[in-house]
């Protein structure tokens, strides 16, 4: 397996069902190791958020297994983000059509990382996050939320955002509107660098420095120790009385 991964997802204490979903897919190609990883934080009444997030993960997994191998043989690596963007937009439209048929509304955040050899591409809708963790911790995605916009404008502080009455309002997400604005970034992984994807239930109770310290204090790339680190961080979140669903995924290239 070209990647070592550790992950955990848990239902929030006040939630009837876990509406988060995650995806881990990897393969080998002539371009090197290929992986696609995602977290989704579903939103909606009853089980609708879970349906949205799981639908996204299933369709992205199908794309990775059936469409991406063809693209790796016929397209340049630099063109892959365009095709994945098309797929994300198609999934978004499917969710909207399903909502209309069922006369309900469901949505989800989406944070995806596509890795080809050491090059990565991130795709973002909503306020789940991706981090690169190495000598320092870098947030690769920007929250597409009302409070993040107000912080950027200097209207509120990060501390005020934690208790802001509109802290859960998203500016972008999957399944609500046809005209989505997927934010994309790209980069090259440094040697020994790990990637973390997580929902807001995970990062809201942790500082980036705490995440960085926990991950880099273990210099090995042993799967069991990576899992122990992730379990420790999630238990820390729960000890701080987080009530939302909690999901985190850690990826190390080998």
N, C-alpha and C positions, 0 to 999 in steps of 0.2 A: 504494500500500500504506500503510495507516494506521500501521504500526509499522516501525521499523528493528530488525533482529535480527542477532545474531552467535552462533554456537554451535560447539561442538567436543565430540566424544566419542571416547575412545580406550580400547582394551583394556589392562588392567593387564599388566605384564610377566610375572607368574606365572599369568595366567589363560588357559585354552584358548579362551575366547570372551568377547566383551564382553556383559555381562548388563545394562548400562544401556540405557535408551531415553529419547528426548525427543520432544516434540511442539510444533509451531508452527502455529497456526491464526489467521487474521484475516479480517475482513470489515467492510463498512460497513452501517450500519442507520440507521433514523430517530432512534435514540438517540445516534448518533455512531459512532466507531470501536469495534469489538468484537474482542477477541482472547482466545485461551486458550492457555496455555503450561504445559508440564509436564515434569518429569524423574522417572524411575523407576529405582531400583537393585534389579535382580532378585536373588533368592536361591534356591538350590536346586541339587541335584546335576546333573551333565552340563549340558544346555542348558535345564533347567527354569526357571531364573531369567530367562533371555532370553525364553522363551515367556511367562512371566508379565508382564514389563515391556512387551513388544511388544503383548500382548493388551490391556493397559490403555490404551496409547496409541492403538491402532486403535479401540477402542470409544469412547473419549473423542472422537476425531476424528469418528467417525460421528455422535455426539450433537451436536457443534458444527455439522456441516454440515446435518443433517436435522431435529433437534429444536429446537435453539436459535433458528433463524429464526422458527419458529412461536411460540415463547414470547416473543420480542421484540415480536411483533405483538399478543399476547393477555395477557401478564402484566406486572406491575410489575417494574422492575429489582430492587427489594428482595426479590422472591420468587424470583429466579433461583437464589440459593444453595440453596434448598430443593430445586429440581428437579435441580440438579447433584449435591447430596448423595444424592438417590435413585438417580441413575445410578451414582455411585461404589459405593454399597451393592450395587446389582445386579451390577456387574462383580466385586465381591468374592465374591459368591455363585457366579457363573459359574466363577471360578477354583477355588473349593473343590470344586464339582461335577466339574470337569475333573480335579482332583487325585484325587478318589475313584474316578473311572472308570479312570484310568491307574495307580491304586494307587501314587501317588507324592505328594510334597509340593513345592509351589512357592509362592513369595511374592515380594513386591516392596514397596519403599517407594513413596510417591506424594506429590509436591508439585505442586500446581496453582495457577495464578493465572488468574482470569477478570477481564478488564478490559472495562468498558462506559463509553465516553467516558473520563473521568478517574477513575472509581470502580473500585476493585479489590476482589476477594475472594480470599483464600487458603484452600486446603484441604490438610490435612496428615495423613499417616500415616507414621510412621517417623522417620528421621533425615536425609533429604535436606533442603535448606534453600532459603528464599527471602529475599533481601535487597532493601531499597530503598536506592539509592545516590544521594545528592545532596550537599548541604552536609555531611552526615554519613552514616554507614552504619548502617542499622537492620536487625536480624534480625527478619523478619516472622513467622517460624515458630519453634516450640519443638521441640527434638529429643524424640521419644518413645522414649527409650532408657533402659536401666538406669543408665548412667553419668550421664546428664543428671538423672535423678531423684536420684541420690546427691549430685550437686553441689548441687542445689536444697536438699537436706536438710542440707548442710554436712558430709557424711560424707567426701567426697574433694574435691580441688581440680581445676581444669580441667587443670592440668599432669599430675596423677596419672591423670586419665581417659584421656590419650593412650596410656598403656601398660597400662591396667587389663586383666586377663585376660578380663573380660566386657564389653569396650568395644563388641563387635559385637552384643550382645543387645538386641533391640528389644522395646518394650512394646506397640507397635501396628504393624501392617503389613497389606498386602492379601494375601488368599488363604490365610490360616491359620485364622482363626476367624470365625464368623458375626457375632458381636457386636463390631463395630468402633466406635471412638470417633474420628470424624473431627474434628480441631481446625480451626476456621474463624476467620479474622480479616477485617477489612475496613478500608478507608481511601480516601483521595483522593490521587492522585499530585500532587506539587508540580511546578511548572514546571521542566523540565530534568532531572527525577529519572529514573533508570534502575532497572530491576528485574533482579535476577540470580537464577536458579535453578541449583542445583548439587547433585551427590551428594557423599557424604562423602569420596570419593577426591580430590575437588578441594579442599574447604575444610580438610581435616584438616592439610595441610602449610602453610597460609597463615593469617595473622592477618587479622581484619577490617580492620585499619588498612592492611595491604598491599593488599588488594583495593580499598579506598577510594582509596588514593593512585594506584594504576594507572589506575583508571577516571576519576577526576576530574582527572588531570593532562592528559587530552585533553578539551578543552572542546567539540569539534565533535561532531556526530551523524552523521558520515560512516560508512557501513557498513564500508568497508575498514579504517578506523582503529579502529573498534570491534572488528573481527575481529583486528587486530594486537594490540590490548590483551589480548584473551582468549587468543590464542596465546601471548603473553608470560607470562601467569599460569600457563597449563598447562605451559609449558616449565619454569617455576620449580618447579612441583610435581614434575615428572619429575626435575629435577636434584636434588631432595631425596629421591629414591629411593622415591617412592610406588609401591606395587605393585598397588594396587587399580585398578579401572576408574575413569576420570576423565571427568566430564561437566559442562559448564557452558553456560548459555544467558543471553544478555544482551539486554534489551528496552528500546527507547527509543520513546516515543510521539512522533508528529509531527503 
